[in-house]
């Protein structure tokens, strides 16, 4: 982990990177890679693709760093690149079957149980999460992206519209249709 | 109070927006009032909430420990931000400028030669002098234009020969159909290649 990580904000690190300091970009990656990985993993459903697309995201960020408009949130720009890369990847790949990673993850969730087992309510919530995540993998790319940004990243609708460069009305349509499709797949929770 | 099916249908259409708190105030009050007395619609709203909560409860996933190191290694192989793009754009601009200049020179030279040859007698000694001074340049430029015309003529001849050969071996209807299918396949190929190139730009630029 780079020593600069705690001292400089993103803007300062970007300035240093553009001035030729490669360690500044390493610090940016260290700061944001977990957030980006979370987005790509939830979009793609498996660790291998998520790792590849996370790397591609930061490589693209690096090559285009001179085009980033200072004053805008850096993470929003990075998130947009990651989401668009995932959408393109999903279009090329098509929709996969239920991800083995998600089944394993479900197992890991249960493995985190406290001695004596998880409370029944927690087990039920974990099972609901697993079913909903699995259903989300069957959504069209843009609906999936909006759901990930809304419910997993916690963005507001206006932030999603700015991130994806989509009209607010379209974001709402994608979100509502996506949720309806997931509920139809999952049934009653 | 008796609730009609229309009321429930209208409310259910608004439930997603109600959940997101983006309904206008008056409409929100109407929906809230209906939900207070309609167990079915209230249950539907709870399902929306449960689904959202289930997604929000998804645990944060942790990447492999070497992800940052891998990115750092790959970044080290790249040119500085913007450098490659500037180089490509530079070459493109030079190429476009050179093509424009050549085209302009060829066109001007052809026009000039035509004008001079037509007006040589009328303009007398001045034209003779001008033509004499620039004759080598004009001849060179016209040679370039003639070469281009020759290449174009050769392409037309070859294309014509292919068409004649195709016409001899295929019935007329088949020839037209084959031509249309060929054009369609060519368009699909160009679209596919262009799309692949666009997608490739989304990946690493090395």
Interface residues (C-beta under 8 A of the other chain):
Chain A: X17 X18 X20 X22 X25 X26 X29 X30 X33 X34 X37 X38 X41 X42 X47 X50 X51 X54 X55 X56 X58 X59 X60 X62 X63 X64 X65 X66 X67 X84 X85 X88 X92 X105 X109 X125 X126 X128 X129 X131 X132 X133 X136 X147 X151 X152 X154 X157 X172 X175 X176 X179 X180 X182 X183 X186 X188 X189
Chain B: X16 X17 X20 X22 X47 X48 X50 X51 X52 X53 X54 X55 X56 X57 X58 X59 X60 X61 X62 X63 X64 X67 X68 X70 X71 X72 X74 X75 X76 X78 X80 X81 X82 X84 X85 X199 X202 X203 X204 X205
